[in-house]
Amino acid sequence: FHAMDTLHKNVYDISKAISALVPQGGPVLCRDEMEEWSASEANLFEEALEKYGKDFTDIQQDFLPWKSLTSIIEYYYMWKTTDRYVQQVR
């Protein structure tokens, strides 16, 4: 609905509407969030997940207190799309 409203506000000029919808630096991909995690943080996350399962509050408190709860949850759902997750499930 937001996209249609933006298109209307830009007098149905698609290129102007797209410019209004996409941030100046280009689109932000979900995977960009993963780049903010170091390899050691990723290892800590996997260790914590083994210990606590999806109890993200405990993961944050005991393993990653410098990360926000939101960041940990977002990372979890992105992590599930990686090869590392697939290898662990097997």
C-alpha positions in Angstrom: 0.0 0.0 0.0 2.9 2.4 0.8 4.3 1.8 -2.7 1.0 2.6 -4.4 0.7 5.8 -2.3 4.2 6.9 -3.2 3.5 6.2 -6.9 0.4 8.4 -6.6 2.3 11.2 -4.9 4.8 11.1 -7.7 2.1 11.5 -10.3 2.6 7.9 -11.5 6.2 8.5 -12.6 7.7 5.1 -11.7 11.3 6.2 -11.7 10.5 9.1 -9.2 8.5 6.7 -7.1 11.3 4.2 -6.9 13.8 6.9 -6.1 11.5 7.9 -3.2 11.2 4.4 -1.9 14.9 3.3 -2.1 17.3 4.8 0.3 20.0 7.1 -1.1 22.8 4.6 -0.5 20.9 1.9 -2.3 18.7 -0.9 -0.9 19.6 -2.4 2.4 19.7 -6.2 2.2 18.8 -8.3 5.1 22.1 -10.1 4.9 23.9 -6.8 5.6 23.0 -7.4 9.3 25.2 -10.5 9.3 28.2 -8.5 8.3 28.1 -6.7 11.6 28.9 -10.0 13.4 32.5 -11.2 13.7 33.4 -14.8 13.3 34.0 -15.1 17.0 30.5 -13.7 17.7 29.0 -16.1 15.2 30.7 -19.0 17.1 29.5 -17.7 20.4 26.0 -17.5 19.0 26.1 -21.1 17.8 27.4 -22.2 21.1 24.7 -20.3 23.0 22.0 -21.7 20.7 23.2 -25.3 21.5 23.0 -24.5 25.2 19.8 -22.5 25.4 17.9 -23.3 22.2 15.8 -20.2 21.1 15.9 -18.6 24.6 17.3 -15.4 23.1 17.2 -13.6 26.5 19.5 -16.1 28.1 21.7 -16.1 24.9 22.0 -12.3 25.3 22.7 -12.3 29.0 25.2 -15.1 29.1 26.9 -15.0 25.7 26.3 -11.7 23.8 25.5 -8.9 26.3 26.8 -6.2 23.9 24.2 -7.2 21.3 20.6 -6.1 21.4 17.9 -8.7 21.7 16.5 -7.6 18.4 19.9 -8.0 16.7 20.2 -11.5 18.1 16.8 -12.5 16.9 17.3 -11.0 13.4 20.7 -12.8 13.2 19.0 -16.1 14.2 16.6 -15.9 11.3 19.3 -14.9 8.8 21.6 -17.6 10.2 18.9 -20.2 9.5 19.4 -19.5 5.7 23.2 -20.2 5.8 25.2 -23.3 4.9 26.4 -23.5 8.6 22.8 -24.0 9.7 22.2 -26.6 7.1 25.3 -28.5 8.1 24.3 -28.5 11.8 20.8 -29.8 11.0 22.3 -32.8 9.1 
